[in-house]
Amino acid sequence: MTIVVYGAGDIGCYVGGRLLASGSDVTFVGRRRMADELADHGLRLSDYLGTDLRIEPGDLSYATSPAAASRADLLLLTVKSAATATAADELADVLKPDTVVISFQNGLRNGAILSTRLPANTVLSGMVPFNVVNDAGGHFHQGTEGTLFVQRDPALTPYERAFARAGLPLLEHDEILPVQWAKLLLNLINPINALSDLPMQTQLSQHAFRLCWAAALDEAMNLLAMAGIEPAQILRSPMSHLPDILRLPDFLYRRSDVLPRMDPLARTSMWQDLQAGQPTEIDYLNGEVVRLAESLGRTAPINARLVALVRAAERNRRTWTGPELLHELGR
Ligand SMILES: NC(=O)c1ccc[n+]([C@@H]2O[C@H](COP(=O)([O-])OP(=O)(O)OC[C@H]3O[C@@H](n4cnc5c(N)ncnc54)[C@H](OP(=O)(O)O)[C@@H]3O)[C@@H](O)[C@H]2O)c1
């Protein structure tokens, strides 16, 4: 069984690398700069629990042409959401009809985009709850805890053991939309983290930044309730408890353990995008809350403001303190 990771960047190299390190047949497809990085350094995969694995360059297959996906029995799509339609069009020309495709992306719409463009294939939506950073030396580090989620389907059966062997067991759900919304609620921290320019743990230690996230969450959860959508429980407590926990004073918040464990240096991919001068996924995260509000004849001013601030930061970077951002969102 050949697994192809399409759009192998941070998530793709980490998940594909763990599968390869545990004996699966994996081919990566992505950009020339990543192919060069892996050819120079090989892959190093580490996590917050102390796992540290290495794969030599000679043991890696990293292609830069979509044609390499023609071998896939299972294809993991790990491009950013804005790149999904283009990737799907490239894949439509090369995939076997029985290739199973899993979208391991944030956001709500990637599965539908893929299904429309790849009508012959089984397309499943997945969710990666943990965070991965790359240091440009072939090193990919999982900084927060979490297990891979995926839409339940019999087509996954042949691959379940491979993911478990890689230390990334698949948690299968009948209904993936509530899981995706739950992840999206967690991702509402992404713009706040990106604008703060701080590691997540440092940012969360500051009450004002926690209040910003709580406000964005309250707004989103009220809209979800109006739409009759109940987010799945992907934390140790129900998502509905999260805003109150974030509002706790520092000394009480420090005793809570509702959020996934994280490294002191873990950051969000939106922060990485701003650092790299690349467009962010803001339209597919807080932008979805704004769209949900519009569909209900409401507004979502806090999430809309976060979208606007990140758009501005994509053009012109500026760092916000917690009190500054809280004041801005309260205006
Ligand atoms: N990083 C995290 O910690 C994390 C955690 C959970 C979920 N996620 C989600 O996982 C998804 C992937 O994120 P990521 O951080 O891994 O992104 P990433 O590091 O940008 O990796 C995606 C890679 O795919 C490449 N690519 C884009 N279109 C392509 C195409 N048509 N053919 C081949 N390669 C293509 C990109 O190159 P270009 O940049 O040149 O387009 C990039 O190198 C996103 O939806 C993200 O929200 C990320």
The ligand as a Tripos MOL2 file, in Angstrom:
@<TRIPOS>MOLECULE
LIG
   48    52     1     0     0
SMALL
NO_CHARGES

@<TRIPOS>ATOM
      1 N1          1.3290   23.5770   10.9070 N.am      1 LIG1
      2 C1          0.5550   23.2330   11.9010 C.2       1 LIG1
      3 O1          0.9530   23.2200   13.0600 O.2       1 LIG1
      4 C2         -0.8680   22.7710   11.6310 C.ar      1 LIG1
      5 C3         -1.5810   22.1420   12.6780 C.ar      1 LIG1
      6 C4         -2.8360   21.6450   12.4300 C.ar      1 LIG1
      7 C5         -3.4060   21.7980   11.1880 C.ar      1 LIG1
      8 N2         -2.7260   22.4480   10.2090 N.ar      1 LIG1
      9 C6         -3.3760   22.5620    8.9100 C.3       1 LIG1
     10 O2         -2.7670   21.6590    8.0110 O.3       1 LIG1
     11 C7         -2.7780   22.2030    6.6850 C.3       1 LIG1
     12 C8         -1.3400   22.2450    6.1870 C.3       1 LIG1
     13 O3         -0.6270   23.1820    6.9900 O.3       1 LIG1
     14 P1          0.9650   23.2510    6.9840 P.3       1 LIG1
     15 O4          1.3330   24.1230    8.1260 O.co2     1 LIG1
     16 O5          1.5510   21.8990    6.8710 O.co2     1 LIG1
     17 O6          1.1960   24.0430    5.6080 O.3       1 LIG1
     18 P2          2.5760   24.2510    4.8580 P.3       1 LIG1
     19 O7          3.7290   24.0790    5.7890 O.co2     1 LIG1
     20 O8          2.4520   25.5180    4.0830 O.co2     1 LIG1
     21 O9          2.6410   23.0180    3.8410 O.3       1 LIG1
     22 C9          1.9140   22.9430    2.6410 C.3       1 LIG1
     23 C10         2.9110   22.7610    1.5290 C.3       1 LIG1
     24 O10         2.2090   22.4040    0.3440 O.3       1 LIG1
     25 C11         2.7840   23.1320   -0.7380 C.3       1 LIG1
     26 N3          1.8100   23.1860   -1.8290 N.ar      1 LIG1
     27 C12         0.7620   24.0250   -1.9920 C.ar      1 LIG1
     28 N4          0.1000   23.7270   -3.1270 N.ar      1 LIG1
     29 C13         0.7430   22.6790   -3.6800 C.ar      1 LIG1
     30 C14         0.5240   21.9160   -4.8480 C.ar      1 LIG1
     31 N5         -0.4810   22.1810   -5.6970 N.pl3     1 LIG1
     32 N6          1.3980   20.9220   -5.1240 N.ar      1 LIG1
     33 C15         2.4210   20.6390   -4.2980 C.ar      1 LIG1
     34 N7          2.6840   21.3270   -3.1660 N.ar      1 LIG1
     35 C16         1.8320   22.3310   -2.8550 C.ar      1 LIG1
     36 C17         3.1000   24.4700   -0.1300 C.3       1 LIG1
     37 O11         3.9850   25.1980   -0.9310 O.3       1 LIG1
     38 P3          3.7220   26.7950   -1.1620 P.3       1 LIG1
     39 O12         3.7860   27.4210    0.1840 O.co2     1 LIG1
     40 O13         4.8370   27.1800   -2.0700 O.co2     1 LIG1
     41 O14         2.3770   26.9250   -1.7880 O.co2     1 LIG1
     42 C18         3.7010   24.0350    1.2030 C.3       1 LIG1
     43 O15         5.0650   23.7100    1.0510 O.3       1 LIG1
     44 C19        -3.4320   23.5740    6.8000 C.3       1 LIG1
     45 O16        -4.8030   23.4960    6.5260 O.3       1 LIG1
     46 C20        -3.2300   23.9340    8.2660 C.3       1 LIG1
     47 O17        -4.1920   24.8230    8.7850 O.3       1 LIG1
     48 C21        -1.4630   22.9320   10.3940 C.ar      1 LIG1
@<TRIPOS>BOND
     1     1     2 1
     2     2     3 2
     3     2     4 1
     4     4     5 ar
     5     4    48 ar
     6     5     6 ar
     7     6     7 ar
     8     7     8 ar
     9     8     9 1
    10     8    48 ar
    11     9    10 1
    12     9    46 1
    13    10    11 1
    14    11    12 1
    15    11    44 1
    16    12    13 1
    17    13    14 1
    18    14    15 2
    19    14    16 1
    20    14    17 1
    21    17    18 1
    22    18    19 2
    23    18    20 1
    24    18    21 1
    25    21    22 1
    26    22    23 1
    27    23    24 1
    28    23    42 1
    29    24    25 1
    30    25    26 1
    31    25    36 1
    32    26    27 ar
    33    26    35 ar
    34    27    28 ar
    35    28    29 ar
    36    29    30 ar
    37    29    35 ar
    38    30    31 1
    39    30    32 ar
    40    32    33 ar
    41    33    34 ar
    42    34    35 ar
    43    36    37 1
    44    36    42 1
    45    37    38 1
    46    38    39 2
    47    38    40 1
    48    38    41 1
    49    42    43 1
    50    44    45 1
    51    44    46 1
    52    46    47 1
@<TRIPOS>SUBSTRUCTURE
     1 LIG1         1 GROUP 0 **** ****
